[in-house]
Amino acid sequence: MEDLYRSYLKLLRELGGTLEKLTPLAQQKAEAVRADDLLALDEVLKQEQAFTLNLRGLELRRTKLLAQMGLDKVRLIDLPGRYPPELQAEARKTVDNLRHTYEIYRGYADMARSTLELNLHQIDRILIKAGVDPKLAAEGYESPANMEPPKKMKTDFRA
C-alpha cells in the first residue's frame, strides 16, 4: 500500500512540473496578445495544447490512484493527514509545493485571459463604432474553400 502512496506523491510532483512549464506559456500568451502577434499566440496555444493532453493523462492516473487508496473523496489539502505517519511530512511538502505552483500558474493564466478579453472588447467597440454588430461581424468572413491558411497558422484542433 505504501507504494500507492508514494506513486501518488510522484504524480503530484509531475503535475507540479507541468504547471511550472505552463506558467511561462501563460506569460508568453499575454505578451503575444499585447503585441498583437498572432503567430506567437498560435505557437503558444499549440504548446499549451500539448501540456493539456498531458494534464488529462495525469488526471486519469490521479483519479485511479485515489480510488485505489480509498481517498477519492478527500480534498487535496486534507490528504497529508490521511497518509501513513512516516509519509505525512513528505505528503504535506508535496501538497504545499503543488498548491503554491498552482497559485502562481493561476495568476499568470488569469492575467493572460484578462488581457485577451480586454483586446476582444476593444475589437467589439471598434466594430460598433464602425456600425457593425459584433455578433454578426464573423458571418461571411470565410475564405474560399480552396484557400489554405499560412503554414505557420495551422493548428490541430482535434484534441
N, C-alpha and C positions, 0 to 999 in steps of 0.2 A: 504493500500500500504506500510505503514511503516513496517508492519510485514514481507513483502517480502525482504525489505532492510536489516532488522535485521537477517532474515533467511540466506541471502546471506553472511553476515559477519560471522555468526556462521559456515557456510560451509567453508569459507576461513580459519577460525581458525582450523577446523577439518583437512583441507588439510595441514596446517602447522604442526599440530600434527603428521600426518602420515609421513611427510618429516623428522620430528625430530626423528621418530623411524627408518626411512630408513638410516639416516646418520651413526649411529654406525654399521649398517649392511654393508654399503659400506666399512667402515674401516675394519671390520672383513673379508670381501671378499678379500681385498688386502692382509691382513695378512695371510689368508689361502693360497693364491696363492704364496706369498713369501716363505711360509713354505712347499710348495708342499703337502699340506694336503687336499686331495680330499674329504675326509669325512666331514671335516669342511666346505669346499666350497659348498658341496652339501647341507648341513644343512642351510647355509646362503641363498642359492638360493631358497630353499623351503620357508623360511621366507619371502624373497623378493617377491616371487610369491603371497603369501597371501596378502601382502600390495599392490601389483599391482592390484589385484582384487578389493580391497577397493578403490584404486585411480580411477579405471574405474567407479565404482558406484558414487563416488564424482563428476567425470567429467560429468556424465549424469545429475545429480542433478544440477550442476553448469550451464550447458547449458540451462536446463529447466527454472531455476530461472532467468537467464539473459534475456531470451526471454520474460518471464512474465513481467519483469521490463522494457522491451524495450531497454535494454542496451547490446544486443548481439554483437554489432559492436564496443563497447567501450573497449579500451585496459585497462588492469588491473591498470596501473599507472595513467590513467585518470579517473578511477572510482570514487574516493572520490569527485571530482568536480561535478559529476553528481548525487550525493546523496543529500537528503534534508539537508538544512543548519544545523539542530540540530544533524545530524548524521555524518557530514563530518569529524569531528575530530576523531571519533571512526573508521570511514572507512579508513582514512589516516593511523592511527596507525596500524590497521589490515593489510592493504596492505603492509605497510613498514615491518612489522614483517614477513609476508609471503615471501616477496621478499628476506629479509635477510636470513630466514631459507632455502629458495631455493638455494641461493648462496652458503651457507655452504654445503648443501647436494650435489650440483653440483660439488663442489671442490673435495669432497671425492669420489663421483661416477666417476669423470674423472680420479682421481688417481688410483682407482681400475681397471678401463678399461685399462689405460695405462700399469699398472703392468701385467695384463692378456695378453695384446697384446705383451708386451716385452717377456714374457715367451713363448708365441706361436711362436714368431720369432726365439727365441733361439732353440726351438724344430725343426723348419724348417731348421735352419743352421746345426743342428746335423744330421738330415736326409740327407741333401745334402752332407755333409762330408762323410756319410756312403754310398753314391752313390744311394740314393733313392730319387725319385721325390716326394716331399711333397704332391703334388696333388693326387698322386697315392698311397700314404702310407696308407690311410684308406681303400682302396679296399682290400677285402679279410680278413679284420680284423673283422670278425664276429664270434661270439661264436656259438657253436652248438645250434640248435633251442630249445633243451630241457634244456639248461643251464640257470639258473637263476642268476642274479647279486646278490651280497650280500644284505641282507635286508636293511642295512643302506644306500645303494647306490641307492635304488629305488626312483624314482621321478615321480610325476603325471604331465605329460606334456599336459594334456587336456585343460588347461586354455588358 
